[in-house]
Amino acid sequence: QCHRSFNALTDTPLAFIRLREKWLPFLQCMLGSMTVRAAAETTGIHRNTSFRWRHRFLAMAKDDRPKPLSGIVEADETYLLE
């Protein structure tokens, strides 16, 4: 009714980020503890883009926490082959 389009990234930190083919290499740079400038040079993006992406990806990781267990929790034994 509102004549707007929505997709899986709507209302997420990844909305409106372009160059999707460079997201994975950029995340690998982040996991490798590269600086903003080094990640920008490695992936071929501007350093301002690298800075902005870093904050968006970190914002997503901050909210991605498992929910704490509550109520009755049961754990079964584990068998390991030695």
C-alpha positions as CSV (number, residue, x, y, z in Angstrom):
1,Q,0.0,0.0,0.0
2,C,2.8,2.5,0.8
3,H,4.5,1.8,-2.6
4,R,7.9,1.2,-0.9
5,S,10.1,-1.8,-1.4
6,F,11.7,-3.9,1.3
7,N,14.3,-6.6,1.4
8,A,16.2,-8.7,3.9
9,L,18.6,-5.8,4.7
10,T,15.9,-3.2,5.4
11,D,16.2,-1.7,8.9
12,T,19.6,-3.4,9.5
13,P,23.1,-1.8,9.7
14,L,23.8,-3.3,6.2
15,A,21.0,-1.3,4.5
16,F,22.2,1.0,1.7
17,I,25.8,-0.3,1.8
18,R,27.0,-0.9,-1.8
19,L,29.9,-3.0,-3.1
20,R,28.5,-6.2,-1.6
21,E,31.3,-8.2,-3.3
22,K,33.8,-6.5,-1.1
23,W,32.0,-7.2,2.2
24,L,33.6,-10.6,2.8
25,P,37.2,-9.5,2.0
26,F,36.6,-6.5,4.3
27,L,35.4,-8.7,7.1
28,Q,38.4,-11.0,6.7
29,C,40.6,-7.8,7.1
30,M,38.7,-7.0,10.3
31,L,39.2,-10.5,11.7
32,G,42.9,-10.2,10.8
33,S,43.0,-7.0,13.0
34,M,44.0,-4.8,10.1
35,T,43.8,-1.0,10.5
36,V,41.1,1.0,8.8
37,R,43.6,2.2,6.2
38,A,45.1,-1.2,5.6
39,A,41.7,-2.8,5.1
40,A,40.8,0.0,2.7
41,E,43.9,-0.6,0.6
42,T,43.5,-4.4,0.6
43,T,39.8,-4.3,-0.5
44,G,40.1,-1.3,-2.8
45,I,37.7,1.0,-1.0
46,H,38.2,4.5,0.3
47,R,39.4,4.8,3.9
48,N,36.2,6.7,4.9
49,T,34.2,3.8,3.6
50,S,36.3,1.4,5.5
51,F,35.7,3.4,8.7
52,R,32.0,3.5,8.1
53,W,31.8,-0.2,7.3
54,R,33.8,-1.1,10.4
55,H,31.3,0.7,12.6
56,R,28.3,-0.8,10.9
57,F,29.7,-4.4,11.0
58,L,30.6,-3.9,14.7
59,A,27.1,-2.6,15.4
60,M,25.7,-5.9,14.0
61,A,28.1,-8.0,16.0
62,K,27.3,-6.2,19.3
63,D,23.6,-7.1,19.0
64,D,24.2,-10.7,18.0
65,R,24.3,-12.4,21.4
66,P,22.8,-15.7,22.3
67,K,19.8,-15.4,24.7
68,P,20.5,-16.4,28.2
69,L,19.1,-19.8,29.4
70,S,16.2,-19.7,31.7
71,G,13.9,-22.1,33.4
72,I,14.9,-25.8,33.5
73,V,18.0,-26.6,31.6
74,E,19.1,-30.2,31.0
75,A,22.5,-31.4,29.7
76,D,23.1,-34.9,28.4
77,E,26.4,-36.8,28.6
78,T,28.8,-36.8,25.7
79,Y,30.7,-39.8,24.5
80,L,34.1,-39.3,22.9
81,L,36.0,-42.0,21.0
82,E,39.5,-42.4,22.4
